């Protein structure tokens, strides 16, 4: 890569210093991806926070970076931890796990990272600097990446925990992938027919992820008033199942210039027609788990925001969770603070457990007494069998509430 004199100076500095290590990480990463240079970024969002997924290796790395004087040089936020940082005992988290997780959070705080523990920084005012069309970012967390690229028109690759932290320290990221127009141009047109319900956005994302994981999708036929929760679930499922980092939607997403370019330059390689019945049939193949014997139900992947809490409260009504059943909701403290306290009180009074700072995907659900869970999230149903390592299936939020409530 072409480095500036200042960048070269940092790279050739004291090898024990955190900035030199961070620059070395970014240069090695950039050269591997054939980036031409580093670009300044507006913010970083650091993933790989949970002790469940990162373990002792993360602790050792963070200790070393703190010892080397590492500090974030730009606004930087943090992905969910593996537990509610205050109510972990109520969750049933083992003490040994909790002590390791608390040290990880302490070290990130020492590095100047905002401890918001949220996977939806785009939805939380003040979580990071407000992002705008064309801003370069270094965000980890797949759902945040695809939302920022698609719905905002900002530019970020799907960073890992180490690269996003290195970018937070240096304030730059390698210029490749989603930072370049040529990689954001649609290659697949998807025509959706039928009246999409909430769960269909997850199923559409999963279907495209499984079957078209190398394409940039241009989706037509969705309602222009599709809600923010629906769009974040669409992207989260695409990113989980197919590794996508961007999508375009007719009448919703901002980069129509690139859509026009796709057609004028004959970049669209295939046109796919889908209706609701196609997605419902695909569900049985993609998410086959039978949930009749599930002992837990989990919501909030991506984490719950204000609109999600309103929908859940409406579904619950005056009912209460039945004995022997559990319904857990995952959110962040900032997101929770945006919700009418009366709505939260009503939800918790019903017996639903609301936890902050974490997500079911990075929480040790098995240690919390669960052996199989249901969720309304295509992303969660993909990752829970891989990370907490228990079976998971998908069904609509309202149906889940009906199964749990008396």
Number of C-alpha atoms within 10 A of each C-alpha: 15 12 13 11 9 8 16 15 13 20 20 12 15 13 13 13 17 23 24 24 23 23 26 18 17 23 23 13 15 19 15 10 13 14 17 14 17 21 15 17 22 22 26 33 32 30 27 23 24 27 26 20 18 15 16 13 10 18 19 11 12 23 16 17 25 17 12 17 13 26 21 24 17 21 20 28 28 30 28 30 29 27 30 25 17 11 13 17 14 11 19 15 21 13 11 8 17 18 11 17 21 17 15 24 22 14 17 24 16 18 21 18 25 20 18 25 31 32 32 27 27 19 21 21 12 14 22 21 16 14 18 13 15 14 19 25 29 29 34 26 27 25 27 27 31 30 27 25 28 25 22 18 21 23 29 30 25 23 23 18 21 19 24 30 33 29 33 32 27 24 24 25 30 27 21 20 18 21 21 12 11 12 15 24 27 24 20 21 22 17 15 19 15 11 12 17 12 18 20 22 26 27 27 27 27 31 23 22 23 17 11 16 17 14 23 21 25 23 20 17 17 18 13 11 8 14 11 15 18 18 19 25 28 28 33 33 32 32 28 22 23 20 18 26 27 29 25 25 23 16 14 18 18 18 22 16 9 17 22 14 15 21 14 10 8 10 15 20 12 10 12 10 11 15 16 17 12 15 21 14 11 16 22 13 10 19 17 12 18 15 20 10 10 19 17 22 27 23 24 25 27 28 24 25 23 18 13 17 21 15 12 19 17 12 17 20 12 13 17 17 21 14 10 8 15 19 23 18 22 25 28 27 16 20 22 20 13 13 16 12 11 9 16 18 11 16 25 15 14 18 19 21 17 20 24 26 25 29 32 28 27 23 24 27 23 14 13 14 13 17 17 23 28 27 26 24 26 33 27 29 25 21 19 23 16 13 17 20 15 16 20 26 26 28 18 16 22 14 11 21 19 13 17 22 20 13
